[in-house]
Amino acid sequence: MQQLAFDTPLIFDLGQRGRANKYLPSAPPPDEFLPADMLRADLPLPDNTELDVNRHFTRLSQKTFAIDLGFYPLGSCTMKYNPRINDAMANLPALRNLHPFAPDELAQGALAIMWELERSLASLFGMAAFSLNPAAGAHAELTALLIAKAYFKKIGAAATRRTVIVPDTAHGTNPASAAMVGYRVVSLKSDSRGRVSVDEIKAAIGPDTAVCMMTNPNTLGLFEDHIKEIADAVHAAGGLMYYDGANANALMGNARPGDMGFDLMHLNLHKTFSIPHGGGGAGAGPVGVAEHLVPFLPTPVVRCNESAGAGGWEPSEGKTFGLDFDRPDAIGSMRSFWSNFAHMVRALAYVYANGFAGLTMVSKLAVLNANYIRASINDIIDTPYDENCRHEFVASAQALKRETGVRALDIGKALLDRGYHAPTVYFPLLVPECLMIEPTETESKETLDAFIADFRAIIATARIAPEAIMEAPVNTVVGRIDETRAARHPDLRWHPPTAAAAG
Ligand SMILES: Cc1ncc(COP(=O)(O)O)c(C=O)c1O
């Protein structure tokens, strides 16, 4: 690549060929850096007033959907309300302006926040310690499996412990993370109750088992009721239990993975702990470990100079903190600097706004809301595994499709027309024509009732005029698109308005 002059701005103005840009006098021509087919046609940048630009972006922001605009029952993604107090805290100038290279002595408040969050998570989930390093659920899975690998290496078992067991109800990131760490994935079929079969898992466990990854409640919204038995069997074979805590909104404060026998776990702070996330991920994915895995946590670890560190939550008043990099067994660092610090502030604000008792109630209400919707629509649409769910449930449009041609996708599109975000569709894969609904605890009964009424109206319409549902959405900014084509051949260029469109 061409060497840039010292004063060359690191921004290439792709529009400058049409007009001189006095701010970028020495920017190299873009053609040398970008493939020819990615270059914009020879268009001058429009001259716009600040107000026009403002309007443009405001208009764009209104073309999307957000939790602040309407109900967002996107199963598996826990799209709850993100309280404004979280952002107010993250935006405090003393935190926002802190330099990532600030020495520990000048960053005591920020380190105290990280430590208190870490202690809170450890207490709530029954783990010995957490790393706040990873930036997402998938990144956390990778981190945890690297920790497992380092552990097996340390005890001289890395060569034999080569497989990771993953049930078919798991999120796709589980097998992907295991494969990235070099493990062979053993996939387990769930039983007729939508859970891991204890017999199957016992048959799959062997001397080569490194880790068994479990999501609990699983992606069907069902609690794995034999979890202790499974954990005992994995441990007896010398393996480790991993808890995918992306669904922690279902049990936070009510049950602790540490008590169920898990050695490693992750949380999606951007779900359970009310941090903004677009369309499902990402943000912050702390990894928790049991005592024997603490030495392998990524660096840096926030060290409290006055605490034994093994107990539960403690106040930080009167204590001093440092970032500990000197950890010989650590797997290294998974993210630069302090990772996503602003999200840690948001999560701790959420913990303190609710208190541990409040967080326990959060989960109870999330479960109640999901069951309320399920029980209010299961007479008009199949809900396989028909029993009380946890924070979410799956419905299947398979029978409806057979009778009317209306698919899960069409129901999702019809919901868009009525001002809702669509539920997750076609996941998990084991339920045909699946709709996965997760209301979260932050919705009012009025909102749930309105959703139920609209859902019922859509199914009723599907039975008498299916084509009306198949044409949806008709009230949204963008109508029905060819999603496969949009994903495979995205058109990301700006097209100037044509004369016909302008007229
Ligand atoms: C059960 C489960 N595990 C893992 C993930 C991955 O999390 P992230 O999107 O933060 O990478 C998700 C995300 O939806 C999930 O639902």
The ligand as an SDF file (V2000), in Angstrom:
LIG
                    3D

 16 16  0  0  0  0  0  0  0  0999 V2000
  -28.8560  -18.4100   22.8120 C   0  0  0  0  0  0  0  0  0  0  0  0
  -27.8850  -17.4530   22.1510 C   0  0  0  0  0  0  0  0  0  0  0  0
  -26.5630  -17.6860   22.2450 N   0  0  0  0  0  0  0  0  0  0  0  0
  -25.6690  -16.8440   21.6850 C   0  0  0  0  0  0  0  0  0  0  0  0
  -26.0550  -15.7270   20.9820 C   0  0  0  0  0  0  0  0  0  0  0  0
  -25.0090  -14.8530   20.3410 C   0  0  0  0  0  0  0  0  0  0  0  0
  -24.9540  -13.5810   20.9430 O   0  0  0  0  0  0  0  0  0  0  0  0
  -24.4080  -12.3040   20.1540 P   0  0  0  0  0  0  0  0  0  0  0  0
  -25.4350  -11.9640   19.1190 O   0  0  0  0  0  0  0  0  0  0  0  0
  -24.2350  -11.2380   21.1760 O   0  0  0  0  0  0  0  0  0  0  0  0
  -23.1020  -12.6850   19.5160 O   0  0  0  0  0  0  0  0  0  0  0  0
  -27.4200  -15.4480   20.8570 C   0  0  0  0  0  0  0  0  0  0  0  0
  -27.8860  -14.2670   20.0990 C   0  0  0  0  0  0  0  0  0  0  0  0
  -29.0220  -14.1010   19.7780 O   0  0  0  0  0  0  0  0  0  0  0  0
  -28.3650  -16.3290   21.4590 C   0  0  0  0  0  0  0  0  0  0  0  0
  -29.6800  -16.1080   21.3970 O   0  0  0  0  0  0  0  0  0  0  0  0
  1  2  1  0
  2  3  1  0
  2 15  2  0
  3  4  2  0
  4  5  1  0
  5  6  1  0
  5 12  2  0
  6  7  1  0
  7  8  1  0
  8  9  2  0
  8 10  1  0
  8 11  1  0
 12 13  1  0
 12 15  1  0
 13 14  2  0
 15 16  1  0
M  END
$$$$
